Amino acid sequence: DHRPKVLRAITRGIHVVFGLLYILCPPWPPWVIHKIAFRAPPRGEYYFLVGGKKNDRHTFFTAKEAEGCENLEICLPHLLRPHVKAIDIYYHILRCKADIADFLKCDMLVFDYVGYGVSDGESTEKAVYDSVERVYNYAINDLDYAPKDIILIGFSLGTAAMVHIASKTPDLGAMVLIAPFMSLWRVILRRPTSESFSSLDMFPRYG
């Protein structure tokens, strides 16, 4: 019986057609790029196991809360780390991120953009910038982080979010950009040296 295979093929074909319609309508180049770049991945399912081991790390926001705690260690500076395109906060739940924070002796803030993972709403370029601004403001206003102690780390799509914050905050500690894209058209066409569509980029490039 070939019906299941045919059905799967038809379903895949429908997904491809609707995906192309979503990206290409309306057909203005900037909108097409934004839809490709800022489209959220399918939502996953999450659960959290809260342990109570004696040597687990605990978070204290004031010295009074930490009073009497053994082996107290203050973690500075602070890392603000958004995720890349096509993944969500699940990627950051992996142990390697906690290991990085422990190794560097830093606090690391990770989050979902609007429309990604456990965050509600629709994913757009503006939503990505709003998300990172809210997290940054939370770090400054609620956690009392000093801008000079904050290191922004952006990877792929996250580089756009970090550059957005850095453009508004001149006294940051540092910024690290990993695999930033010079031109989304070059990424989509897989032609890193092509200048064919340079006139369609959002801003001019030099060098």
C-alpha positions in Angstrom: 0.0 0.0 0.0 1.7 3.2 -1.2 -1.0 5.5 0.2 0.9 6.6 3.3 4.0 7.5 1.2 1.9 9.4 -1.3 0.1 11.2 1.6 3.4 12.2 3.2 4.7 13.5 -0.2 1.5 15.5 -0.7 1.8 16.9 2.8 5.5 17.9 2.3 4.5 19.5 -1.0 1.8 21.6 0.6 4.2 22.7 3.3 6.7 23.8 0.7 4.1 25.7 -1.3 2.7 27.5 1.7 6.2 28.2 2.9 7.1 29.9 -0.4 3.8 31.8 -0.4 4.5 33.0 3.2 8.0 34.2 2.2 7.2 35.7 -1.2 4.0 37.5 -0.5 4.2 40.5 -0.6 7.2 40.3 -2.9 9.2 43.3 -1.7 12.9 42.3 -1.1 13.2 43.7 2.4 10.1 41.9 3.6 11.2 38.7 2.0 14.6 38.9 3.8 12.9 39.7 7.1 10.5 36.7 6.8 13.4 34.4 6.1 15.7 35.7 8.8 13.3 36.2 11.7 11.0 33.2 11.2 10.7 31.2 14.4 11.2 27.4 14.5 8.3 25.0 15.4 7.5 25.1 19.1 8.9 22.3 21.3 7.7 20.9 24.6 9.7 21.5 27.8 9.7 20.3 31.3 12.1 21.2 34.2 13.4 19.0 37.0 14.2 21.0 40.1 16.8 19.3 42.2 17.8 19.9 45.8 21.4 18.7 46.0 23.5 20.2 48.7 26.1 21.6 46.4 23.8 23.0 43.7 24.3 26.6 42.7 21.9 29.2 44.1 21.1 32.7 43.0 21.3 35.6 45.5 20.5 39.1 44.6 21.5 40.8 47.8 24.2 40.2 50.4 21.6 39.7 53.1 20.1 36.7 51.2 23.6 35.2 50.8 24.5 35.6 54.5 25.5 32.2 56.0 26.0 30.5 52.6 29.1 28.4 52.4 31.6 28.7 49.6 30.0 31.9 48.3 31.4 33.0 45.0 30.4 36.2 43.2 30.2 35.8 39.5 31.3 38.8 37.4 31.0 39.9 34.7 27.6 39.1 33.2 27.0 37.5 29.8 23.9 38.3 27.8 23.5 35.5 25.2 20.6 35.4 22.7 20.2 32.3 20.6 20.6 31.8 16.9 18.0 31.5 14.2 15.9 28.3 14.0 16.5 27.3 17.6 15.0 28.4 21.0 16.0 28.4 24.6 16.1 24.6 24.8 19.6 24.9 23.1 20.7 27.0 26.1 19.4 24.6 28.7 22.1 22.1 27.6 24.8 21.7 30.2 27.5 23.2 28.0 26.1 26.7 28.6 26.3 26.3 32.4 29.8 24.9 32.0 30.8 28.0 30.0 29.4 30.3 32.8 31.2 28.2 35.5 34.5 28.2 33.6 34.4 32.0 32.9 33.1 32.7 36.4 30.2 34.7 34.9 26.5 34.9 35.2 24.8 34.1 31.9 21.3 35.4 30.9 19.6 33.4 28.1 16.1 34.0 26.8 13.6 33.3 24.0 12.8 36.0 21.5 9.1 36.8 21.1 7.5 34.0 19.1 10.3 31.5 19.9 10.1 28.5 22.2 8.2 29.3 25.4 7.6 33.0 24.5 4.3 34.1 23.1 3.7 36.4 20.2 4.7 36.7 16.6 8.4 36.6 15.5 9.5 39.7 13.6 12.6 41.8 13.4 11.1 44.4 15.7 10.1 41.7 18.2 13.7 40.4 18.3 15.0 43.8 19.1 12.2 44.4 21.7 13.0 41.1 23.3 16.7 41.8 23.8 16.0 45.3 25.0 13.6 44.0 27.7 16.2 41.5 28.9 18.9 44.1 28.9 16.7 46.5 30.9 15.8 43.7 33.3 19.5 43.1 33.9 20.2 46.8 34.5 17.1 47.8 36.5 16.1 44.6 38.3 19.4 42.7 38.8 21.4 45.9 39.2 24.0 44.9 36.7 26.4 47.7 35.6 26.7 48.2 31.8 30.5 48.0 32.1 30.2 44.5 33.6 28.0 43.2 30.8 29.5 41.3 27.8 27.2 40.8 24.8 27.7 37.6 22.9 25.8 37.2 19.6 25.9 34.2 17.2 24.3 34.4 13.8 20.9 36.1 14.2 21.9 37.0 17.7 24.6 39.3 16.3 21.9 41.6 15.0 20.3 41.8 18.4 23.6 42.5 20.1 24.6 45.2 17.7 21.2 46.8 18.3 21.9 46.9 22.0 25.5 48.1 21.6 24.4 50.9 19.3 22.3 52.3 22.2 24.8 51.6 25.1 28.2 53.1 24.7 29.6 52.0 28.0 29.3 48.2 27.7 32.0 46.0 28.9 32.5 44.2 25.6 30.8 42.6 22.6 31.6 39.3 20.9 30.0 38.6 17.5 30.3 35.0 16.2 29.4 34.3 12.5 27.7 37.6 11.8 26.2 37.9 8.4 27.4 40.6 6.1 24.6 40.2 3.6 21.5 37.9 4.0 21.3 37.7 0.2 24.8 36.1 0.2 23.7 33.7 2.9 20.5 32.6 1.0 22.3 32.3 -2.4 25.3 30.6 -0.8 27.6 33.0 -2.6 29.8 34.7 0.0 31.6 36.9 -2.5 28.7 37.9 -4.7 27.9 41.5 -5.3 24.9 40.9 -7.5 22.3 42.0 -5.0 24.3 44.5 -2.9 21.9 47.3 -3.9 19.1 45.4 -2.0 20.9 45.2 1.3 19.5 47.4 4.1 22.7 49.4 4.6 25.9 50.1 2.5 29.0 48.0 3.1 32.5 49.3 3.0 35.8 47.4 2.5 
